[in-house]
Amino acid sequence: MTTKPIETAPEPAAPRAAPPGAASPPRPATAAPGAAADDATATEGLTGRQLRMARRVASRHGIEARSDIEAVQALKARGIDPFQRANMLELVVRDSAEKRPEAKPDPAVRLPQTRPSDHVPSTKTASPSERRAAEIVRIQNDLARRRRRRLGLLMVRLAFFVLLPTLFAGIYFYRIATPMYATKSEFLILKAETGGGGGMGSLLSGTQFATNQDAIAVQSYLTSKDAMLRLDRDVGFKSHFTQGWIDPIQRLQRNPSNEEAYALYKRNIEIGFDPTEGVIRMEIVAADPAVAAEFSNALLDYAEERVDNLSLRKRSNAVRDAEAGLVDAQAARRDAQEKLVRMQQDGTVIDPEGRIAALRSQINNIEIQLQEKELQLQALLDNRRPNESRVQGAEGDIRRLEALLDDLNAEMTTATTGGDSLAEKAVQIKLAEADLSTRDLMLQSALERLDQARRDADSQARYLTTSVEPVPSQDPSYPRKFENTVLAFLFFGGVYLMISLTASILREQVTS
């Protein structure tokens, strides 16, 4: 059984002599009974050597303690760790200096006393500043412990929600993902150059703004489901991506629907239009470089066909209408010409106007001759004894000229009056000739309109020019392993941050 040393009543210890010029040692700290019990509990398990060392550290700092446990309590109240390595080294250095022959022992220093572990510390009360300092130290230790625990939990959550998914993503990109090959190409949509025209249309005809709508329409068509279905019919888009050696994420299932194939098609085709340069850039991704180039060439053919069909209806309609107008004008002119020829063939006189003019000329000539014969007859009759034979000859000439004049007048009257007169025929021929002239003008206008329609059709024509031909690549372009892994890390980190912020806000709202 262990024996306990007999303790005497506590007596005030003589203060340790302070060196010259040093400050007087502080008053010994007194602890409350409750605090002493707590500190005694905290010092349980300390060895005798540690207690003696704490007593020496307290003595070095000018703390008067009646026991080793009280020394430990006073040091902790001041925020001094008696078991810190630096304090222990200072004690060793000081002990070595004190053991020198020239050093004189200080009678005021007492050797540390051994106390049993179940000794109750002194009930001396501590000052408010020391209690406050002890409480601050305890709070700081508690905060540090909580901070370490929260930091550990944060690291566990980050590892589970961010680092682990990023690791899986990196394993997929580096080990599992099937290499994909990209084929790039560029093409432009050009408008035919024309010398005519004016206004804003001609001002923009030579720039890329004249074909912006066509380029946007072609871009929309190439990214449509119709283009995907046509590509599948021509070169087998679905069959290529349903092969078993492609990884499950990038592979299509057997007999996929059009919607599933179209979703994969939109991921593997990238088409961009630069309105400042008028260039359409296209990138096709496939598991085989040759297949990617084949897909790209097929899409270029579809784009060229679509460009040709964009203005084909407008151009064909204009030219077709002009050609129909020309045919009608030619038929109308042919009918007018046939009518004129038929009228000329049906009449006894080819030129009614010429016949009427000839009759008038003959009538005028007969009238002149009749006037001359009448003058001759009057000259003969003016003689007292006119020659009967000559008078009779003049009278006979007058009768014959009058008869001829009557016939010509009758023929002239018949030619200018009535439904079948030469005048009526002349009018009809004049109208037919005027109609023929009008048809000639209409035919000429139709020819000009057809020529203009053809020029407009040529000016509205669009041409697709491939500036960069698709070439099969030798090295895979996707996946970009490092970039995708970093992107996955940022994505999972952002998701975790958003969830944690949302949870913190909700927790604060609920607890408030």
C-alpha positions in Angstrom: 0.0 0.0 0.0 1.2 3.5 -0.7 1.9 6.0 1.9 0.9 9.6 1.5 3.2 12.3 2.8 1.9 14.3 5.6 1.0 17.8 4.5 1.2 20.7 6.9 -0.9 23.8 6.8 -0.1 26.0 3.9 2.1 28.8 4.9 2.9 31.8 2.8 6.1 31.1 1.0 8.9 33.7 0.9 9.0 35.4 -2.5 11.9 34.5 -4.7 14.6 37.1 -4.9 14.4 38.9 -8.2 17.5 39.8 -10.0 18.6 43.4 -10.0 16.7 45.5 -12.4 13.9 42.9 -12.9 10.3 43.6 -12.3 8.8 42.3 -9.1 7.1 38.9 -9.5 3.4 38.9 -9.9 1.1 37.9 -7.1 0.3 34.2 -6.9 -2.8 33.3 -8.7 -5.7 31.8 -6.7 -8.2 29.6 -8.3 -11.8 29.0 -7.5 -12.7 25.6 -6.0 -14.6 24.6 -9.1 -11.8 25.7 -11.4 -9.3 23.9 -9.2 -11.3 20.7 -9.5 -11.5 20.9 -13.3 -7.7 21.6 -13.6 -7.0 18.7 -11.2 -9.0 16.5 -13.4 -7.1 17.8 -16.5 -3.7 17.1 -14.8 -4.5 13.5 -13.9 -2.1 11.1 -15.6 0.9 13.4 -15.5 4.1 11.9 -14.3 6.1 13.1 -11.4 8.9 14.4 -13.7 6.3 16.4 -15.7 4.9 17.9 -12.5 8.4 18.9 -11.3 9.2 20.4 -14.7 6.0 22.5 -14.5 6.9 23.6 -11.0 10.3 24.8 -12.3 8.8 26.6 -15.3 6.4 28.4 -12.9 9.3 29.3 -10.7 11.2 30.7 -13.7 8.2 32.8 -14.6 7.9 34.2 -11.1 4.8 32.3 -10.1 4.5 31.2 -6.5 2.8 27.8 -6.3 2.3 25.7 -3.2 2.1 22.4 -5.2 3.0 21.0 -8.6 -0.6 20.9 -9.6 -1.1 24.5 -8.6 1.9 25.4 -10.7 0.4 23.7 -13.8 -2.9 25.5 -13.2 -1.2 28.9 -12.8 0.8 28.3 -16.0 -2.3 27.3 -18.0 -4.2 30.3 -16.6 -1.5 32.6 -18.1 -1.6 30.7 -21.4 1.9 29.1 -20.9 2.4 25.5 -21.9 4.8 24.0 -19.4 5.5 21.0 -21.6 6.4 23.0 -24.7 9.8 22.1 -26.2 11.2 25.6 -26.0 10.4 25.9 -22.3 12.0 22.5 -21.6 15.2 23.6 -23.5 15.3 26.8 -21.5 15.1 24.8 -18.3 17.9 22.6 -19.4 20.1 25.5 -20.3 19.4 27.2 -17.0 20.0 24.1 -15.0 23.4 23.7 -16.7 24.2 27.3 -15.8 23.1 26.9 -12.2 25.3 23.8 -11.8 28.5 25.7 -12.6 30.8 26.1 -9.6 30.6 29.9 -9.6 26.8 29.9 -9.4 25.5 30.2 -5.9 22.3 28.3 -4.9 19.3 30.4 -4.2 17.9 29.5 -0.8 14.5 30.8 -1.7 14.1 28.1 -4.4 12.5 25.0 -3.1 12.6 21.7 -4.7 9.4 20.5 -6.2 7.3 18.3 -4.1 5.7 15.1 -5.1 2.0 14.9 -4.7 -0.3 11.9 -5.2 -2.5 12.0 -8.3 -5.7 12.2 -6.2 -4.5 15.3 -4.3 -7.1 18.0 -4.3 -5.6 21.3 -5.4 -5.6 24.4 -3.4 -8.9 26.3 -3.2 -7.2 29.7 -3.7 -9.4 31.8 -6.1 -7.9 33.1 -9.3 -8.1 36.7 -10.5 -10.8 37.7 -13.0 -8.2 38.4 -15.7 -6.7 34.9 -15.3 -10.2 33.3 -15.4 -11.0 35.3 -18.5 -7.7 34.3 -20.1 -8.4 30.6 -19.2 -11.9 30.9 -20.6 -10.5 32.4 -23.8 -8.0 29.7 -24.2 -10.7 27.1 -23.6 -12.9 28.7 -26.2 -10.1 29.0 -28.7 -9.3 25.3 -28.2 -12.9 24.4 -28.7 -13.1 26.6 -31.9 -10.0 25.1 -33.2 -11.3 21.6 -32.6 -14.6 22.4 -34.3 -12.8 24.0 -37.2 -10.7 20.9 -37.6 -13.7 18.7 -37.5 -15.6 20.9 -40.1 -12.6 21.0 -42.3 -12.3 17.2 -42.2 -16.0 16.8 -43.0 -15.6 19.3 -45.9 -12.7 17.4 -47.3 -14.8 14.2 -47.1 -17.7 15.8 -48.9 -15.4 17.3 -51.6 -13.8 13.9 -52.1 -17.1 12.1 -52.4 -19.0 14.7 -54.5 -16.2 16.3 -56.5 -13.0 14.3 -56.6 -14.5 10.9 -56.9 -16.8 11.8 -59.9 -13.8 13.6 -61.5 -11.7 10.5 -61.1 -14.4 8.4 -62.8 -14.7 11.0 -65.6 -10.9 10.9 -66.1 -10.9 7.1 -66.2 -13.5 7.2 -68.8 -11.8 9.8 -71.0 -8.3 8.2 -70.7 -9.3 4.5 -70.7 -12.8 3.8 -72.0 -13.8 6.5 -74.5 -13.5 5.6 -78.1 -11.2 7.9 -80.1 -13.2 10.1 -82.5 -11.8 11.6 -85.7 -12.9 15.0 -86.9 -13.0 16.2 -90.6 -13.2 19.9 -91.2 -14.3 21.7 -94.3 -15.2 25.2 -95.4 -17.4 26.5 -98.2 -18.9 29.7 -99.4 -22.1 30.6 -101.2 -21.5 33.1 -104.1 -23.8 35.1 -106.2 -23.4 35.5 -110.0 -21.8 38.7 -111.0 -23.9 41.0 -113.2 -23.1 44.3 -114.8 -26.7 45.7 -114.8 -29.0 46.8 -112.1 -28.8 49.6 -109.6 -29.9 50.7 -106.2 -29.2 49.0 -102.9 -29.4 45.5 -104.5 -26.5 46.2 -106.9 -24.6 47.9 -104.1 -24.7 44.7 -101.9 -24.5 42.2 -104.8 -20.8 41.8 -104.6 -20.6 41.4 -100.8 -21.4 38.5 -98.4 -24.5 40.3 -97.3 -26.2 39.3 -100.5 -26.1 35.6 -99.6 -26.6 35.7 -95.8 -30.1 34.3 -96.1 -29.0 31.5 -98.3 -26.1 30.6 -96.0 -28.4 30.5 -93.0 -30.9 28.4 -94.9 -28.2 25.9 -95.9 -26.8 25.8 -92.3 -30.3 25.0 -91.0 -30.8 22.3 -93.6 -27.5 20.6 -92.8 -28.4 20.4 -89.1 -32.0 19.2 -89.7 -33.4 15.7 -89.3 -34.1 15.6 -93.1 -30.3 15.8 -93.8 -29.6 13.1 -91.1 -32.2 10.7 -92.7 -30.8 11.3 -96.1 -27.2 10.8 -94.9 -28.4 7.5 -93.3 -30.0 6.4 -96.5 -26.9 7.2 -98.6 -23.9 6.3 -96.5 -25.3 4.6 -93.4 -25.1 7.0 -90.5 -26.9 4.8 -88.0 -25.1 1.6 -89.0 -21.7 3.3 -88.3 -22.6 4.4 -84.8 -24.2 1.1 -83.8 -21.0 -0.9 -84.1 -20.0 -2.8 -80.9 -16.5 -1.5 -80.5 -17.7 2.0 -79.8 -18.0 2.8 -76.1 -21.6 2.7 -74.7 -21.9 6.5 -74.2 -21.1 7.3 -77.8 -22.8 4.2 -79.3 -26.3 3.9 -80.6 -28.4 0.9 -79.6 -29.6 -1.6 -82.1 -32.4 -0.3 -84.3 -32.4 3.2 -82.9 -35.2 5.6 -83.4 -34.8 8.6 -85.6 -34.9 10.9 -82.5 -32.0 9.0 -80.9 -30.0 9.1 -84.1 -30.8 12.8 -84.6 -29.6 13.6 -81.0 -26.3 11.9 -81.7 -26.1 13.6 -85.2 -26.4 17.0 -83.6 -23.6 16.1 -81.2 -21.3 14.9 -83.9 -21.8 17.7 -86.4 -20.8 21.3 -85.9 -21.6 24.0 -88.5 -20.8 27.7 -88.0 -21.5 30.7 -90.2 -19.3 33.8 -90.1 -21.4 36.7 -91.4 -18.4 39.0 -91.6 -16.6 36.7 -94.0 -19.5 34.7 -95.5 -17.7 31.4 -94.8 -19.5 28.3 -93.5 -17.3 26.0 -91.4 -18.3 22.4 -90.9 -16.8 19.7 -88.7 -18.0 16.1 -88.8 -17.0 13.6 -86.1 -16.9 9.8 -86.6 -15.2 6.8 -85.2 -13.3 6.2 -88.5 -11.5 9.0 -90.4 -12.5 7.7 -93.8 -16.1 7.6 -92.7 -15.9 11.1 -91.4 -14.6 12.3 -94.7 -17.3 10.4 -96.5 -20.0 12.1 -94.3 -18.5 15.5 -95.0 -18.5 15.0 -98.8 -22.1 13.8 -98.7 -23.2 16.9 -96.7 -21.3 19.2 -99.1 -23.3 17.6 -102.0 -26.5 18.1 -100.1 -25.6 21.8 -99.5 -24.8 22.4 -103.1 -28.1 20.9 -104.2 -30.0 23.0 -101.6 -28.2 26.1 -102.9 -29.3 25.4 -106.4 -32.9 24.8 -105.3 -33.2 27.9 -103.2 -33.7 30.3 -106.2 -34.6 27.7 -108.9 -38.3 28.2 -108.5 -38.1 31.9 -108.8 -35.7 31.7 -111.8 -37.7 29.0 -113.6 -41.0 30.8 -113.1 -39.7 34.0 -114.5 -38.2 32.3 -117.6 -41.2 30.1 -118.1 -43.5 33.1 -118.1 -41.4 34.9 -120.5 -41.2 31.9 -122.8 -45.0 31.5 -122.7 -45.4 35.2 -123.6 -43.0 34.8 -126.5 -45.0 31.8 -127.8 -48.3 33.7 -127.6 -46.8 36.7 -129.4 -45.4 34.5 -132.2 -48.8 32.7 -132.6 -50.6 36.1 -132.7 -48.2 37.5 -135.3 -48.6 34.3 -137.4 -52.4 34.7 -137.3 -52.3 38.4 -138.3 -49.9 37.6 -141.2 -52.1 34.7 -142.4 -55.2 37.0 -142.3 -53.5 39.6 -144.4 -52.3 37.2 -146.9 -55.7 35.5 -147.1 -57.4 38.9 -147.7 -55.0 39.7 -150.5 -55.6 36.3 -152.1 -59.5 36.5 -151.9 -59.8 39.8 -153.7 -59.5 40.3 -157.6 -56.9 43.0 -157.0 -53.9 42.4 -154.9 -53.6 46.2 -154.1 -57.0 47.9 -153.8 -55.5 51.2 -153.0 -53.3 51.1 -156.1 -56.3 50.1 -158.2 -58.3 53.0 -156.9 -55.4 55.4 -157.5 -55.1 54.1 -161.1 -58.8 54.6 -161.7 -58.6 58.1 -160.4 -55.6 58.8 -162.7 -57.5 57.4 -165.7 -60.6 59.5 -164.9 -58.4 62.6 -164.6 -56.8 61.8 -167.9 -60.1 61.1 -169.7 -61.6 64.3 -168.3 -58.6 66.3 -169.7 -59.0 64.7 -173.1 -62.7 65.3 -173.0 -62.1 69.0 -172.3 -59.7 69.2 -175.2 -62.1 67.5 -177.7 -64.9 69.8 -176.5 -62.6 72.8 -177.2 -61.8 71.5 -180.6 -65.5 70.9 -181.4 -66.3 74.4 -180.3 -63.5 75.8 -182.4 -64.9 74.0 -185.4 -68.5 75.1 -184.7 -67.3 78.7 -184.5 -66.5 78.7 -188.2 -69.3 79.9 -190.6 -68.9 76.9 -192.8 -67.4 74.2 -190.5 -66.1 70.9 -191.9 -68.8 68.4 -191.3 -66.4 65.5 -191.2 -64.2 67.1 -188.7 -67.2 68.2 -186.6 -68.6 64.7 -186.7 -65.2 63.3 -185.8 -64.9 65.6 -182.8 -68.4 64.8 -181.7 -67.7 61.1 -182.0 -64.5 61.5 -179.9 -66.5 63.4 -177.3 -69.1 60.7 -177.1 -66.5 58.0 -176.8 -64.6 59.9 -174.1 -67.9 60.5 -172.1 -68.8 56.9 -172.3 -65.4 55.9 -171.1 -65.6 58.4 -168.4 -68.9 57.1 -167.3 -67.5 53.6 -167.2 -64.6 54.7 -165.1 -66.8 56.7 -162.8 -69.1 53.7 -162.4 -66.1 51.4 -161.7 -64.8 54.0 -159.3 -68.1 54.2 -157.5 -68.3 50.4 -157.3 -64.7 50.3 -155.9 -65.4 52.9 -153.1 -68.9 52.0 -151.9 -70.6 48.8 -150.8 -69.5 45.9 -148.7 -67.3 44.3 -151.4 -65.8 47.5 -152.8 -62.1 48.1 -153.2 -62.2 50.8 -150.6 -63.7 48.3 -148.0 -61.0 45.8 -148.9 -58.4 48.5 -148.6 -59.5 49.4 -145.2 -59.5 45.7 -144.1 -56.0 45.3 -145.5 -54.9 48.4 -143.7 -56.3 47.1 -140.4 -54.7 43.7 -141.0 -51.3 45.4 -141.7 -51.7 47.5 -138.5 -52.5 44.4 -136.6 -49.5 42.7 -138.1 -47.3 45.7 -137.1 -48.7 45.5 -133.5 -48.0 41.8 -133.3 -44.4 42.5 -134.5 -44.0 44.9 -131.7 -45.4 42.5 -129.2 -43.1 39.8 -130.5 -40.1 42.1 -130.1 -41.2 43.0 -126.5 -41.6 39.3 -125.7 -38.1 38.6 -127.0 -36.7 41.4 -124.9 -38.7 40.2 -121.8 -37.4 36.7 -122.3 -33.8 37.9 -122.6 -34.2 40.0 -119.4 -35.7 37.1 -117.5 -32.8 35.0 -118.5 -30.4 37.6 -117.3 -32.2 38.0 -114.0 -32.2 34.2 -113.6 -28.5 34.2 -114.1 -28.0 37.0 -111.7 -30.1 35.2 -109.0 -28.2 32.0 -109.4 -26.2 30.9 -106.4 -23.0 28.8 -106.5 -21.4 26.8 -103.7 -17.6 27.0 -103.7 -15.6 24.7 -101.4 -12.6 26.5 -100.1 -11.3 23.7 -97.8 -11.8 20.2 -98.9 -12.5 17.5 -96.3 -9.3 15.4 -95.6 -9.3 12.3 -93.3 -7.3 13.0 -90.1 -4.6 10.7 -88.9 -4.8 11.4 -85.2 -8.0 11.4 -83.1 -9.5 14.8 -82.2 -11.8 13.6 -79.4 -12.0 13.1 -76.5 -9.7 15.9 -75.3 -8.7 14.0 -72.2 -7.1 16.6 -70.0 -9.5 19.4 -71.0 -12.5 17.3 -70.4 -11.3 16.1 -67.1 -10.7 19.6 -65.9 -14.1 20.6 -67.2 -15.7 17.7 -65.3 -13.9 18.9 -62.1 -15.2 22.4 -62.6 -18.6 21.1 -63.3 -18.9 18.9 -60.2 -17.3 21.6 -58.1 -19.8 24.2 -59.3 -22.7 21.8 -58.7 -21.5 21.1 -55.2 -21.0 24.8 -54.5 -24.5 25.6 -55.6 -26.0 22.8 -53.6 -24.1 23.7 -50.5 -25.0 27.4 -50.8 -28.6 26.5 -51.3 -28.6 24.2 -48.3 -26.9 26.9 -46.1 -29.5 29.5 -47.1 -32.4 27.1 -46.4 -30.8 26.1 -43.1 -30.4 29.7 -42.1 -34.0 30.5 -43.1 -35.4 27.6 -41.2 -33.4 28.3 -38.0 -34.0 32.1 -38.0 
